[in-house]
Amino acid sequence: MAKKSNRSKWFVPVRGSYLPNNWLGWLTYLPFTAYLILTLVLTWSYTSNLAKTILVVAIFWVVGAAVMTWLARRTS
């Protein structure tokens, strides 16, 4: 199988993580960042307890990070 050129990759692996390599990688980060902010705002507004907010946000953010890492791994 031929290797992809570095410019055609959306992400590049860096120390166990992935960084955007071109405009498609950066464009992928926009909905991911919106998801993180939206879950924080909605959870903060609908829960009355700081501990619940932290627990729920942590769960959503771990799931979001897992999906983003999977996507970055497939497109790098």
Phi, psi and omega in degrees: 000135180285144179282145176287146174289155184297331181286334182276352179278138178286322183228155174238138179288133179221109175050049177083003178232185180226137177243146179298142182248335178214187187295331178292324176294316178295322179294330177291329180290336181299306178294329177296315178295319177298320177299314180298315180293316181297317179295323178294313182294313182293320179294319179297323183281335184259352177250150182256005187229133180296322180296319177296319180299313181296318180296311182294315180297319179299318179296312180297320182289325176294317177297316179298318179294323178295318179294317180295321178293320177299315180296317179296322179294322181288332184255017178246000000 
